[in-house]
Amino acid sequence: MIVPTPGLRGDAALAALGTAQGRLHFAHADLSASSVFEEAYTRGTLAGQAVAQALGGTETSRRPT
């Protein structure tokens, strides 16, 4: 589990891990500098949307509008 320290959320290396590396998309809660369920859910959703868009699909949400 990540231990937040001052400046971690703005760290360039952490931000770089959150971007796609070719076809590889990361969806780990620690990329938000906070290991909680909500961050894991958000990262997984964002990675799934990015993969769908990369494959030519449309971004969808399961949330009611």
PDB file of N, CA, C and O in Angstrom:
ATOM      1  N   MET A   1       0.841  -1.167   0.000  1.00  0.00           N
ATOM      2  CA  MET A   1       0.000   0.000   0.000  1.00  0.00           C
ATOM      3  C   MET A   1       0.890   1.235   0.000  1.00  0.00           C
ATOM      4  O   MET A   1       1.864   1.313   0.748  1.00  0.00           O
ATOM      5  N   ILE A   2       0.545   2.187  -0.839  1.00  0.00           N
ATOM      6  CA  ILE A   2       1.324   3.398  -0.958  1.00  0.00           C
ATOM      7  C   ILE A   2       1.182   4.244   0.303  1.00  0.00           C
ATOM      8  O   ILE A   2       0.109   4.301   0.903  1.00  0.00           O
ATOM      9  N   VAL A   3       2.269   4.898   0.701  1.00  0.00           N
ATOM     10  CA  VAL A   3       2.252   5.805   1.844  1.00  0.00           C
ATOM     11  C   VAL A   3       2.432   7.215   1.297  1.00  0.00           C
ATOM     12  O   VAL A   3       3.521   7.569   0.846  1.00  0.00           O
ATOM     13  N   PRO A   4       1.358   8.036   1.332  1.00  0.00           N
ATOM     14  CA  PRO A   4       1.449   9.379   0.763  1.00  0.00           C
ATOM     15  C   PRO A   4       2.468  10.245   1.507  1.00  0.00           C
ATOM     16  O   PRO A   4       2.515  10.245   2.737  1.00  0.00           O
ATOM     17  N   THR A   5       3.257  10.959   0.771  1.00  0.00           N
ATOM     18  CA  THR A   5       4.202  11.920   1.323  1.00  0.00           C
ATOM     19  C   THR A   5       3.973  13.253   0.621  1.00  0.00           C
ATOM     20  O   THR A   5       3.404  13.282  -0.471  1.00  0.00           O
ATOM     21  N   PRO A   6       4.405  14.356   1.226  1.00  0.00           N
ATOM     22  CA  PRO A   6       4.207  15.651   0.573  1.00  0.00           C
ATOM     23  C   PRO A   6       4.795  15.663  -0.837  1.00  0.00           C
ATOM     24  O   PRO A   6       5.944  15.270  -1.040  1.00  0.00           O
ATOM     25  N   GLY A   7       4.003  16.115  -1.805  1.00  0.00           N
ATOM     26  CA  GLY A   7       4.452  16.215  -3.184  1.00  0.00           C
ATOM     27  C   GLY A   7       4.202  14.981  -4.034  1.00  0.00           C
ATOM     28  O   GLY A   7       4.432  15.012  -5.243  1.00  0.00           O
ATOM     29  N   LEU A   8       3.735  13.890  -3.425  1.00  0.00           N
ATOM     30  CA  LEU A   8       3.558  12.639  -4.165  1.00  0.00           C
ATOM     31  C   LEU A   8       2.507  12.761  -5.261  1.00  0.00           C
ATOM     32  O   LEU A   8       2.718  12.269  -6.370  1.00  0.00           O
ATOM     33  N   ARG A   9       1.381  13.407  -4.974  1.00  0.00           N
ATOM     34  CA  ARG A   9       0.310  13.499  -5.961  1.00  0.00           C
ATOM     35  C   ARG A   9       0.737  14.268  -7.205  1.00  0.00           C
ATOM     36  O   ARG A   9       0.189  14.035  -8.283  1.00  0.00           O
ATOM     37  N   GLY A  10       1.692  15.171  -7.086  1.00  0.00           N
ATOM     38  CA  GLY A  10       2.154  15.942  -8.229  1.00  0.00           C
ATOM     39  C   GLY A  10       3.425  15.389  -8.864  1.00  0.00           C
ATOM     40  O   GLY A  10       4.014  16.035  -9.732  1.00  0.00           O
ATOM     41  N   ASP A  11       3.850  14.213  -8.446  1.00  0.00           N
ATOM     42  CA  ASP A  11       5.089  13.618  -8.944  1.00  0.00           C
ATOM     43  C   ASP A  11       4.956  13.222 -10.422  1.00  0.00           C
ATOM     44  O   ASP A  11       3.996  12.554 -10.807  1.00  0.00           O
ATOM     45  N   ALA A  12       5.911  13.632 -11.227  1.00  0.00           N
ATOM     46  CA  ALA A  12       5.875  13.353 -12.670  1.00  0.00           C
ATOM     47  C   ALA A  12       5.948  11.850 -12.964  1.00  0.00           C
ATOM     48  O   ALA A  12       5.303  11.374 -13.898  1.00  0.00           O
ATOM     49  N   ALA A  13       6.717  11.112 -12.187  1.00  0.00           N
ATOM     50  CA  ALA A  13       6.830   9.669 -12.412  1.00  0.00           C
ATOM     51  C   ALA A  13       5.505   8.970 -12.138  1.00  0.00           C
ATOM     52  O   ALA A  13       5.125   8.054 -12.867  1.00  0.00           O
ATOM     53  N   LEU A  14       4.803   9.391 -11.100  1.00  0.00           N
ATOM     54  CA  LEU A  14       3.506   8.804 -10.786  1.00  0.00           C
ATOM     55  C   LEU A  14       2.493   9.129 -11.881  1.00  0.00           C
ATOM     56  O   LEU A  14       1.695   8.272 -12.261  1.00  0.00           O
ATOM     57  N   ALA A  15       2.519  10.345 -12.383  1.00  0.00           N
ATOM     58  CA  ALA A  15       1.618  10.745 -13.467  1.00  0.00           C
ATOM     59  C   ALA A  15       1.924   9.950 -14.739  1.00  0.00           C
ATOM     60  O   ALA A  15       1.006   9.571 -15.466  1.00  0.00           O
ATOM     61  N   ALA A  16       3.191   9.699 -15.008  1.00  0.00           N
ATOM     62  CA  ALA A  16       3.573   8.950 -16.206  1.00  0.00           C
ATOM     63  C   ALA A  16       3.070   7.509 -16.145  1.00  0.00           C
ATOM     64  O   ALA A  16       2.728   6.930 -17.177  1.00  0.00           O
ATOM     65  N   LEU A  17       3.021   6.932 -14.960  1.00  0.00           N
ATOM     66  CA  LEU A  17       2.510   5.562 -14.831  1.00  0.00           C
ATOM     67  C   LEU A  17       1.018   5.481 -15.123  1.00  0.00           C
ATOM     68  O   LEU A  17       0.510   4.420 -15.485  1.00  0.00           O
ATOM     69  N   GLY A  18       0.317   6.598 -14.966  1.00  0.00           N
ATOM     70  CA  GLY A  18      -1.109   6.613 -15.218  1.00  0.00           C
ATOM     71  C   GLY A  18      -1.483   6.724 -16.677  1.00  0.00           C
ATOM     72  O   GLY A  18      -2.657   6.591 -17.021  1.00  0.00           O
ATOM     73  N   THR A  19      -0.524   6.963 -17.538  1.00  0.00           N
ATOM     74  CA  THR A  19      -0.806   7.063 -18.966  1.00  0.00           C
ATOM     75  C   THR A  19      -0.532   5.715 -19.634  1.00  0.00           C
ATOM     76  O   THR A  19       0.278   4.922 -19.156  1.00  0.00           O
ATOM     77  N   ALA A  20      -1.210   5.478 -20.727  1.00  0.00           N
ATOM     78  CA  ALA A  20      -1.046   4.213 -21.440  1.00  0.00           C
ATOM     79  C   ALA A  20       0.375   4.085 -21.974  1.00  0.00           C
ATOM     80  O   ALA A  20       0.974   5.059 -22.431  1.00  0.00           O
ATOM     81  N   GLN A  21       0.897   2.878 -21.909  1.00  0.00           N
ATOM     82  CA  GLN A  21       2.222   2.554 -22.447  1.00  0.00           C
ATOM     83  C   GLN A  21       1.993   1.630 -23.639  1.00  0.00           C
ATOM     84  O   GLN A  21       2.053   0.406 -23.518  1.00  0.00           O
ATOM     85  N   GLY A  22       1.730   2.240 -24.789  1.00  0.00           N
ATOM     86  CA  GLY A  22       1.376   1.435 -25.950  1.00  0.00           C
ATOM     87  C   GLY A  22      -0.008   0.852 -25.736  1.00  0.00           C
ATOM     88  O   GLY A  22      -0.974   1.590 -25.546  1.00  0.00           O
ATOM     89  N   ARG A  23      -0.107  -0.469 -25.768  1.00  0.00           N
ATOM     90  CA  ARG A  23      -1.396  -1.138 -25.555  1.00  0.00           C
ATOM     91  C   ARG A  23      -1.652  -1.449 -24.092  1.00  0.00           C
ATOM     92  O   ARG A  23      -2.709  -1.979 -23.751  1.00  0.00           O
ATOM     93  N   LEU A  24      -0.712  -1.131 -23.230  1.00  0.00           N
ATOM     94  CA  LEU A  24      -0.817  -1.445 -21.809  1.00  0.00           C
ATOM     95  C   LEU A  24      -1.407  -0.262 -21.043  1.00  0.00           C
ATOM     96  O   LEU A  24      -0.876   0.847 -21.102  1.00  0.00           O
ATOM     97  N   HIS A  25      -2.506  -0.500 -20.324  1.00  0.00           N
ATOM     98  CA  HIS A  25      -3.168   0.523 -19.518  1.00  0.00           C
ATOM     99  C   HIS A  25      -3.128   0.086 -18.058  1.00  0.00           C
ATOM    100  O   HIS A  25      -3.467  -1.053 -17.735  1.00  0.00           O
ATOM    101  N   PHE A  26      -2.718   0.988 -17.185  1.00  0.00           N
ATOM    102  CA  PHE A  26      -2.629   0.673 -15.762  1.00  0.00           C
ATOM    103  C   PHE A  26      -3.893   1.119 -15.050  1.00  0.00           C
ATOM    104  O   PHE A  26      -4.451   2.169 -15.368  1.00  0.00           O
ATOM    105  N   ALA A  27      -4.349   0.322 -14.084  1.00  0.00           N
ATOM    106  CA  ALA A  27      -5.569   0.631 -13.351  1.00  0.00           C
ATOM    107  C   ALA A  27      -5.387   0.355 -11.867  1.00  0.00           C
ATOM    108  O   ALA A  27      -6.252  -0.260 -11.245  1.00  0.00           O
ATOM    109  N   HIS A  28      -4.299   0.791 -11.302  1.00  0.00           N
ATOM    110  CA  HIS A  28      -3.998   0.510  -9.904  1.00  0.00           C
ATOM    111  C   HIS A  28      -4.373   1.696  -9.027  1.00  0.00           C
ATOM    112  O   HIS A  28      -4.109   2.842  -9.390  1.00  0.00           O
ATOM    113  N   ALA A  29      -4.984   1.434  -7.881  1.00  0.00           N
ATOM    114  CA  ALA A  29      -5.409   2.502  -6.972  1.00  0.00           C
ATOM    115  C   ALA A  29      -4.234   3.366  -6.523  1.00  0.00           C
ATOM    116  O   ALA A  29      -4.405   4.564  -6.297  1.00  0.00           O
ATOM    117  N   ASP A  30      -3.065   2.790  -6.393  1.00  0.00           N
ATOM    118  CA  ASP A  30      -1.899   3.556  -5.931  1.00  0.00           C
ATOM    119  C   ASP A  30      -1.514   4.675  -6.891  1.00  0.00           C
ATOM    120  O   ASP A  30      -0.794   5.592  -6.498  1.00  0.00           O
ATOM    121  N   LEU A  31      -1.969   4.625  -8.125  1.00  0.00           N
ATOM    122  CA  LEU A  31      -1.651   5.689  -9.075  1.00  0.00           C
ATOM    123  C   LEU A  31      -2.325   7.001  -8.685  1.00  0.00           C
ATOM    124  O   LEU A  31      -1.945   8.061  -9.183  1.00  0.00           O
ATOM    125  N   SER A  32      -3.309   6.945  -7.813  1.00  0.00           N
ATOM    126  CA  SER A  32      -3.969   8.148  -7.320  1.00  0.00           C
ATOM    127  C   SER A  32      -3.362   8.619  -6.009  1.00  0.00           C
ATOM    128  O   SER A  32      -3.828   9.602  -5.433  1.00  0.00           O
ATOM    129  N   ALA A  33      -2.341   7.945  -5.534  1.00  0.00           N
ATOM    130  CA  ALA A  33      -1.651   8.249  -4.286  1.00  0.00           C
ATOM    131  C   ALA A  33      -2.548   8.015  -3.081  1.00  0.00           C
ATOM    132  O   ALA A  33      -2.336   8.608  -2.023  1.00  0.00           O
ATOM    133  N   SER A  34      -3.542   7.162  -3.233  1.00  0.00           N
ATOM    134  CA  SER A  34      -4.431   6.827  -2.129  1.00  0.00           C
ATOM    135  C   SER A  34      -5.045   5.465  -2.410  1.00  0.00           C
ATOM    136  O   SER A  34      -5.782   5.302  -3.382  1.00  0.00           O
ATOM    137  N   SER A  35      -4.747   4.491  -1.566  1.00  0.00           N
ATOM    138  CA  SER A  35      -5.234   3.130  -1.792  1.00  0.00           C
ATOM    139  C   SER A  35      -6.564   2.920  -1.088  1.00  0.00           C
ATOM    140  O   SER A  35      -6.614   2.397   0.025  1.00  0.00           O
ATOM    141  N   VAL A  36      -7.625   3.325  -1.738  1.00  0.00           N
ATOM    142  CA  VAL A  36      -8.968   3.102  -1.211  1.00  0.00           C
ATOM    143  C   VAL A  36      -9.835   2.547  -2.333  1.00  0.00           C
ATOM    144  O   VAL A  36      -9.499   2.684  -3.510  1.00  0.00           O
ATOM    145  N   PHE A  37     -10.947   1.921  -1.970  1.00  0.00           N
ATOM    146  CA  PHE A  37     -11.807   1.293  -2.955  1.00  0.00           C
ATOM    147  C   PHE A  37     -12.243   2.266  -4.043  1.00  0.00           C
ATOM    148  O   PHE A  37     -12.233   1.921  -5.225  1.00  0.00           O
ATOM    149  N   GLU A  38     -12.624   3.475  -3.653  1.00  0.00           N
ATOM    150  CA  GLU A  38     -13.108   4.449  -4.623  1.00  0.00           C
ATOM    151  C   GLU A  38     -12.053   4.785  -5.673  1.00  0.00           C
ATOM    152  O   GLU A  38     -12.387   4.971  -6.843  1.00  0.00           O
ATOM    153  N   GLU A  39     -10.815   4.863  -5.281  1.00  0.00           N
ATOM    154  CA  GLU A  39      -9.735   5.138  -6.235  1.00  0.00           C
ATOM    155  C   GLU A  39      -9.521   3.952  -7.163  1.00  0.00           C
ATOM    156  O   GLU A  39      -9.278   4.136  -8.355  1.00  0.00           O
ATOM    157  N   ALA A  40      -9.608   2.736  -6.630  1.00  0.00           N
ATOM    158  CA  ALA A  40      -9.454   1.547  -7.459  1.00  0.00           C
ATOM    159  C   ALA A  40     -10.576   1.476  -8.490  1.00  0.00           C
ATOM    160  O   ALA A  40     -10.334   1.165  -9.656  1.00  0.00           O
ATOM    161  N   TYR A  41     -11.798   1.763  -8.060  1.00  0.00           N
ATOM    162  CA  TYR A  41     -12.943   1.751  -8.973  1.00  0.00           C
ATOM    163  C   TYR A  41     -12.769   2.790 -10.078  1.00  0.00           C
ATOM    164  O   TYR A  41     -12.991   2.504 -11.255  1.00  0.00           O
ATOM    165  N   THR A  42     -12.373   3.988  -9.691  1.00  0.00           N
ATOM    166  CA  THR A  42     -12.191   5.070 -10.664  1.00  0.00           C
ATOM    167  C   THR A  42     -11.087   4.741 -11.654  1.00  0.00           C
ATOM    168  O   THR A  42     -11.259   4.936 -12.857  1.00  0.00           O
ATOM    169  N   ARG A  43      -9.960   4.247 -11.169  1.00  0.00           N
ATOM    170  CA  ARG A  43      -8.848   3.894 -12.068  1.00  0.00           C
ATOM    171  C   ARG A  43      -9.234   2.770 -13.017  1.00  0.00           C
ATOM    172  O   ARG A  43      -8.868   2.801 -14.192  1.00  0.00           O
ATOM    173  N   GLY A  44      -9.960   1.791 -12.530  1.00  0.00           N
ATOM    174  CA  GLY A  44     -10.402   0.695 -13.388  1.00  0.00           C
ATOM    175  C   GLY A  44     -11.370   1.172 -14.457  1.00  0.00           C
ATOM    176  O   GLY A  44     -11.289   0.753 -15.612  1.00  0.00           O
ATOM    177  N   THR A  45     -12.283   2.046 -14.069  1.00  0.00           N
ATOM    178  CA  THR A  45     -13.241   2.600 -15.024  1.00  0.00           C
ATOM    179  C   THR A  45     -12.534   3.420 -16.093  1.00  0.00           C
ATOM    180  O   THR A  45     -12.833   3.280 -17.279  1.00  0.00           O
ATOM    181  N   LEU A  46     -11.602   4.274 -15.688  1.00  0.00           N
ATOM    182  CA  LEU A  46     -10.864   5.102 -16.653  1.00  0.00           C
ATOM    183  C   LEU A  46     -10.037   4.246 -17.605  1.00  0.00           C
ATOM    184  O   LEU A  46      -9.984   4.519 -18.804  1.00  0.00           O
ATOM    185  N   ALA A  47      -9.392   3.212 -17.073  1.00  0.00           N
ATOM    186  CA  ALA A  47      -8.597   2.329 -17.934  1.00  0.00           C
ATOM    187  C   ALA A  47      -9.498   1.582 -18.912  1.00  0.00           C
ATOM    188  O   ALA A  47      -9.145   1.428 -20.081  1.00  0.00           O
ATOM    189  N   GLY A  48     -10.642   1.122 -18.454  1.00  0.00           N
ATOM    190  CA  GLY A  48     -11.577   0.432 -19.341  1.00  0.00           C
ATOM    191  C   GLY A  48     -12.093   1.331 -20.451  1.00  0.00           C
ATOM    192  O   GLY A  48     -12.216   0.901 -21.598  1.00  0.00           O
ATOM    193  N   GLN A  49     -12.393   2.577 -20.112  1.00  0.00           N
ATOM    194  CA  GLN A  49     -12.847   3.532 -21.122  1.00  0.00           C
ATOM    195  C   GLN A  49     -11.741   3.837 -22.127  1.00  0.00           C
ATOM    196  O   GLN A  49     -12.006   3.972 -23.322  1.00  0.00           O
ATOM    197  N   ALA A  50     -10.511   3.945 -21.651  1.00  0.00           N
ATOM    198  CA  ALA A  50      -9.385   4.217 -22.549  1.00  0.00           C
ATOM    199  C   ALA A  50      -9.159   3.053 -23.507  1.00  0.00           C
ATOM    200  O   ALA A  50      -8.871   3.264 -24.685  1.00  0.00           O
ATOM    201  N   VAL A  51      -9.286   1.827 -23.006  1.00  0.00           N
ATOM    202  CA  VAL A  51      -9.127   0.645 -23.858  1.00  0.00           C
ATOM    203  C   VAL A  51     -10.243   0.596 -24.902  1.00  0.00           C
ATOM    204  O   VAL A  51      -9.986   0.328 -26.076  1.00  0.00           O
ATOM    205  N   ALA A  52     -11.476   0.852 -24.476  1.00  0.00           N
ATOM    206  CA  ALA A  52     -12.600   0.850 -25.416  1.00  0.00           C
ATOM    207  C   ALA A  52     -12.400   1.894 -26.505  1.00  0.00           C
ATOM    208  O   ALA A  52     -12.663   1.630 -27.679  1.00  0.00           O
ATOM    209  N   GLN A  53     -11.942   3.064 -26.124  1.00  0.00           N
ATOM    210  CA  GLN A  53     -11.701   4.127 -27.104  1.00  0.00           C
ATOM    211  C   GLN A  53     -10.561   3.739 -28.041  1.00  0.00           C
ATOM    212  O   GLN A  53     -10.641   3.986 -29.245  1.00  0.00           O
ATOM    213  N   ALA A  54      -9.506   3.135 -27.506  1.00  0.00           N
ATOM    214  CA  ALA A  54      -8.369   2.728 -28.334  1.00  0.00           C
ATOM    215  C   ALA A  54      -8.768   1.653 -29.337  1.00  0.00           C
ATOM    216  O   ALA A  54      -8.196   1.572 -30.424  1.00  0.00           O
ATOM    217  N   LEU A  55      -9.747   0.828 -28.976  1.00  0.00           N
ATOM    218  CA  LEU A  55     -10.214  -0.229 -29.873  1.00  0.00           C
ATOM    219  C   LEU A  55     -11.286   0.264 -30.840  1.00  0.00           C
ATOM    220  O   LEU A  55     -11.830  -0.514 -31.625  1.00  0.00           O
ATOM    221  N   GLY A  56     -11.579   1.539 -30.779  1.00  0.00           N
ATOM    222  CA  GLY A  56     -12.538   2.107 -31.716  1.00  0.00           C
ATOM    223  C   GLY A  56     -13.966   2.089 -31.222  1.00  0.00           C
ATOM    224  O   GLY A  56     -14.888   2.407 -31.973  1.00  0.00           O
ATOM    225  N   GLY A  57     -14.161   1.720 -29.971  1.00  0.00           N
ATOM    226  CA  GLY A  57     -15.501   1.706 -29.402  1.00  0.00           C
ATOM    227  C   GLY A  57     -15.864   3.087 -28.878  1.00  0.00           C
ATOM    228  O   GLY A  57     -15.129   4.055 -29.072  1.00  0.00           O
ATOM    229  N   THR A  58     -16.971   3.156 -28.233  1.00  0.00           N
ATOM    230  CA  THR A  58     -17.392   4.402 -27.629  1.00  0.00           C
ATOM    231  C   THR A  58     -17.258   4.287 -26.130  1.00  0.00           C
ATOM    232  O   THR A  58     -17.317   3.194 -25.566  1.00  0.00           O
ATOM    233  N   GLU A  59     -17.077   5.421 -25.494  1.00  0.00           N
ATOM    234  CA  GLU A  59     -17.008   5.419 -24.037  1.00  0.00           C
ATOM    235  C   GLU A  59     -18.411   5.246 -23.494  1.00  0.00           C
ATOM    236  O   GLU A  59     -19.337   5.953 -23.892  1.00  0.00           O
ATOM    237  N   THR A  60     -18.559   4.305 -22.587  1.00  0.00           N
ATOM    238  CA  THR A  60     -19.854   4.081 -21.982  1.00  0.00           C
ATOM    239  C   THR A  60     -19.731   4.141 -20.482  1.00  0.00           C
ATOM    240  O   THR A  60     -18.651   3.951 -19.922  1.00  0.00           O
ATOM    241  N   SER A  61     -20.825   4.401 -19.849  1.00  0.00           N
ATOM    242  CA  SER A  61     -20.860   4.422 -18.398  1.00  0.00           C
ATOM    243  C   SER A  61     -22.036   3.597 -17.942  1.00  0.00           C
ATOM    244  O   SER A  61     -23.089   3.605 -18.580  1.00  0.00           O
ATOM    245  N   ARG A  62     -21.874   2.893 -16.857  1.00  0.00           N
ATOM    246  CA  ARG A  62     -22.966   2.104 -16.309  1.00  0.00           C
ATOM    247  C   ARG A  62     -23.760   2.934 -15.308  1.00  0.00           C
ATOM    248  O   ARG A  62     -24.761   2.461 -14.770  1.00  0.00           O
ATOM    249  N   ARG A  63     -23.332   4.150 -15.057  1.00  0.00           N
ATOM    250  CA  ARG A  63     -24.055   4.994 -14.130  1.00  0.00           C
ATOM    251  C   ARG A  63     -25.322   5.505 -14.797  1.00  0.00           C
ATOM    252  O   ARG A  63     -25.305   5.848 -15.979  1.00  0.00           O
ATOM    253  N   PRO A  64     -26.418   5.560 -14.052  1.00  0.00           N
ATOM    254  CA  PRO A  64     -27.629   6.131 -14.625  1.00  0.00           C
ATOM    255  C   PRO A  64     -27.465   7.642 -14.823  1.00  0.00           C
ATOM    256  O   PRO A  64     -26.848   8.323 -14.004  1.00  0.00           O
ATOM    257  N   THR A  65     -28.016   8.144 -15.902  1.00  0.00           N
ATOM    258  CA  THR A  65     -27.907   9.588 -16.167  1.00  0.00           C
ATOM    259  C   THR A  65     -29.204  10.293 -15.895  1.00  0.00           C
ATOM    260  O   THR A  65     -29.292  11.509 -16.065  1.00  0.00           O
TER     261      THR A  65
END
